[in-house]
Amino acid sequence: MALDFTAIDFETANGFRGSPCSVGLVKVRGGKPVETATWLMRPPAGHDGFDPRNVAIHGIRAEDVVGEPRFGELFSEIGGFIGDDVLAAHNAAFDLGVIRSALEVSDMPAPAYDYACTVVLSRRTYDLPSHSLPFVAEAAGVPLVNHHDATEDAAACAGILVDIAQRHGADSVEDLYGSLHLALPRHPEFVPGRDAVSAPTAKALGIASRAAAPGAAARGQRTWVRWPEEGVNPSPNPAADPAHPLFGHRIVFTGALGMTRAEAKSRAAALGAQPASSVTRATTLLVVGDGFVASDLAAGRGSARMTSKARRALELRSSGYRVEVLSEGEFLQMLGGEWPAQSA
């Protein structure tokens, strides 16, 4: 078998994962990139509003896609490029979810895909303070100049997967997962009228059927929620998908996010993580709010956005413990890309 796959990356117009506005794909054959494809698109009707938070990330605006076909009209070309390949993505649960939700709201069937998640694989290969795409790309020796350009991100993902496979002596994606004693994940198909829509789509459809409620969020005002007391740490969901990048981790939160701490813990636990209240030697993930981004790690403990918990995490790392620091944006993407209603 050869190291053949297609790497994919989506950018979305808003907090609903089924709102793709750009996609980049890189086809790899024998461990070498052989073809790329990229499309701008209008998201599915009814889900095509551009949130300023998303625009600030990728720079794509509504006027940039006004003349482009909708995702449903383009999917035959996108799907044709992918073919029967294994799909690779950095936090694949999000990108595969984009396909699923965008087709669900377009009332179109979604194919099943075997896939590889380079976040999960990176954690088993590199010892890094953050497994965000720029950090992992640097570790893999892959240049990433324009992060959040879909094609460049897909190319970085492809290079990361090739490097990880080489480090593990694997000749194919299937062999790589086998060498790590993991099952190659598979995203199920969707048939309209037969299968229930996914939870993010069901929620989006419910929201779409109601007028926006008045209030600060509707007015676009910043309404960050300050952390309350730590509260209860819920137990992880034993039925969660083991292939999800939060599954099996002991997760701690610090700083201010756009949701309550109770909600953050509950949503992490639903995906198989064990929330905790303090950073200890058992901690594997720390989510930092207050606008923290992975590049703040370069400033180390001197960064103004480093909380005491974040500093403790870095101290543990310097002592050999494998704890990873996530930004709010990375955590939200792992939850499916949905912005909390209270965040600005």
MARSETOR-539299 format. One line per 2 residues: their letters; for each residue x, y, z of C-alpha. Coordinates in steps of 0.1 Angstrom, whole numbers. Layout:
# MARSETOR-539299
a	X Y Z | ...;
END
This chain:
# MARSETOR-539299
ma	0 0 0 | 11 36 -7;
ld	9 67 14 | -21 81 -6;
ft	-47 105 8 | -63 139 3;
ai	-58 167 29 | -87 191 34;
df	-93 224 52 | -125 245 54;
et	-131 281 64 | -166 289 76;
an	-187 320 74 | -201 318 109;
gf	-203 297 141 | -224 269 124;
rg	-200 243 110 | -223 239 80;
sp	-214 274 66 | -183 267 44;
cs	-171 297 24 | -137 283 13;
vg	-121 249 9 | -86 238 1;
lv	-76 203 -9 | -42 186 -15;
kv	-40 152 -31 | -10 131 -20;
rg	3 100 -39 | 32 80 -26;
gk	39 106 1 | 42 135 -24;
pv	17 162 -32 | 5 159 -68;
et	-25 181 -72 | -43 209 -53;
at	-77 224 -56 | -94 254 -40;
wl	-129 269 -41 | -146 300 -27;
mr	-183 294 -22 | -215 308 -8;
pp	-226 288 22 | -260 270 21;
ag	-290 293 19 | -302 303 53;
hd	-268 298 68 | -248 323 48;
gf	-244 352 72 | -208 362 78;
dp	-199 366 114 | -173 393 121;
rn	-155 369 144 | -150 345 115;
va	-141 372 90 | -114 384 115;
ih	-99 349 114 | -98 342 76;
gi	-105 376 60 | -133 363 36;
ra	-163 385 34 | -198 381 20;
ed	-189 403 -10 | -160 380 -18;
vv	-183 351 -25 | -214 369 -38;
ge	-210 355 -73 | -198 320 -63;
pr	-220 289 -64 | -233 275 -31;
fg	-216 246 -14 | -243 221 -26;
el	-237 231 -62 | -199 226 -58;
fs	-199 194 -38 | -199 171 -69;
ei	-166 187 -79 | -152 186 -43;
gg	-163 150 -39 | -149 141 -73;
fi	-115 155 -63 | -116 134 -30;
gd	-128 103 -47 | -123 72 -25;
dv	-93 87 -6 | -88 88 31;
la	-93 124 41 | -68 141 64;
ah	-75 172 84 | -61 190 114;
na	-90 184 139 | -108 163 114;
af	-139 160 134 | -146 197 124;
dl	-138 195 87 | -157 162 83;
gv	-186 178 102 | -185 208 78;
ir	-192 184 49 | -219 166 69;
sa	-238 197 81 | -235 216 49;
le	-250 187 30 | -277 181 56;
vs	-290 217 54 | -288 214 16;
dm	-309 183 18 | -282 163 0;
pa	-267 129 8 | -232 129 24;
pa	-208 101 17 | -189 81 43;
yd	-152 88 46 | -123 71 63;
ya	-102 99 78 | -70 108 97;
ct	-68 135 123 | -34 151 125;
vv	-42 166 159 | -46 131 173;
ls	-16 118 155 | 6 148 164;
rr	0 142 201 | 13 107 197;
ty	44 119 177 | 56 153 188;
dl	62 168 223 | 48 203 218;
ps	33 230 241 | 5 234 216;
hs	-7 212 188 | -22 240 168;
lp	-15 238 131 | 14 264 131;
fv	33 246 159 | 29 212 144;
ae	38 224 109 | 70 238 123;
aa	78 205 141 | 72 186 108;
gv	94 210 88 | 65 223 68;
pl	63 260 60 | 30 277 69;
vn	31 313 59 | -6 322 56;
hh	-25 304 83 | -63 302 77;
da	-58 302 39 | -76 270 33;
te	-52 257 6 | -21 265 26;
da	-36 249 58 | -44 218 38;
aa	-9 216 24 | 5 220 59;
ca	-18 191 71 | -6 170 42;
gi	31 176 51 | 25 168 87;
lv	8 135 79 | 37 125 56;
di	63 134 83 | 44 115 110;
aq	41 84 88 | 78 86 80;
rh	87 89 117 | 66 58 125;
ga	79 39 94 | 44 35 80;
ds	38 31 42 | 1 40 43;
ve	-24 59 65 | -39 25 75;
dl	-4 12 85 | 2 44 105;
yg	-29 40 126 | -22 3 130;
sl	13 10 143 | -2 33 169;
hl	-27 7 179 | -56 29 167;
al	-85 21 144 | -87 42 113;
pr	-118 65 120 | -147 65 97;
hp	-173 93 93 | -207 78 85;
ef	-228 86 55 | -260 106 56;
vp	-291 99 36 | -319 125 37;
gr	-352 111 49 | -335 80 64;
da	-309 94 88 | -314 119 115;
vs	-294 151 111 | -264 157 133;
ap	-268 176 166 | -251 208 153;
ta	-274 209 123 | -305 202 144;
ka	-296 231 166 | -288 254 137;
lg	-322 246 121 | -339 254 153;
ia	-321 287 157 | -328 295 120;
sr	-365 291 125 | -366 319 152;
aa	-359 356 150 | -328 367 168;
ap	-336 376 204 | -330 412 214;
ga	-300 418 236 | -263 425 237;
aa	-254 396 215 | -279 407 188;
rg	-265 442 190 | -230 429 185;
qr	-217 441 219 | -190 423 238;
tw	-205 403 267 | -176 380 279;
vr	-187 358 308 | -163 359 337;
wp	-155 325 353 | -177 317 383;
ee	-166 292 410 | -151 259 395;
gv	-183 240 404 | -189 203 396;
np	-166 184 373 | -188 161 352;
sp	-178 125 343 | -167 119 308;
np	-192 104 284 | -182 67 280;
aa	-200 65 247 | -180 94 231;
dp	-161 88 199 | -125 77 209;
ah	-112 93 177 | -122 128 189;
pl	-92 150 198 | -107 157 233;
fg	-114 121 242 | -95 107 271;
hr	-79 139 281 | -79 156 316;
iv	-89 192 308 | -87 224 328;
ft	-100 258 320 | -85 292 329;
ga	-93 329 321 | -125 342 305;
lg	-142 325 276 | -175 333 259;
mt	-194 306 279 | -197 297 315;
ra	-172 274 330 | -200 249 337;
ea	-209 248 300 | -173 244 289;
ks	-169 215 313 | -201 199 302;
ra	-194 201 265 | -158 187 270;
aa	-171 158 291 | -197 150 264;
lg	-168 144 240 | -150 121 264;
aq	-128 145 284 | -125 146 321;
pa	-128 182 334 | -107 191 364;
ss	-104 223 385 | -66 227 389;
vt	-35 220 368 | -17 190 382;
ra	7 164 369 | -23 145 355;
tt	-35 174 334 | -31 169 296;
ll	-50 199 282 | -54 235 294;
vv	-78 259 277 | -68 295 281;
gd	-93 324 275 | -89 362 275;
gf	-79 363 238 | -49 339 242;
va	-35 325 210 | -9 298 205;
sd	18 324 196 | 16 337 231;
la	35 306 242 | 66 321 225;
ag	66 347 252 | 64 320 278;
rg	56 329 314 | 62 366 306;
sa	31 369 284 | 4 393 297;
rm	-22 367 288 | -6 339 308;
ts	-27 331 339 | -13 313 369;
ka	-26 280 356 | -9 286 323;
rr	24 293 340 | 20 261 360;
al	13 242 328 | 46 255 313;
el	65 246 345 | 52 211 343;
rs	62 209 307 | 97 220 316;
sg	98 191 341 | 88 166 314;
yr	51 164 318 | 30 164 286;
ve	4 191 290 | -9 210 260;
vl	-22 245 260 | -52 254 238;
se	-67 287 229 | -104 294 230;
ge	-106 292 192 | -90 258 191;
fl	-113 245 219 | -144 259 201;
qm	-134 242 168 | -130 209 186;
lg	-166 214 199 | -178 218 163;
ge	-170 255 156 | -201 269 173;
wp	-196 303 189 | -213 307 223;
aq	-243 330 221 | -227 353 247;
sa	-193 358 231 | -185 388 209;
END
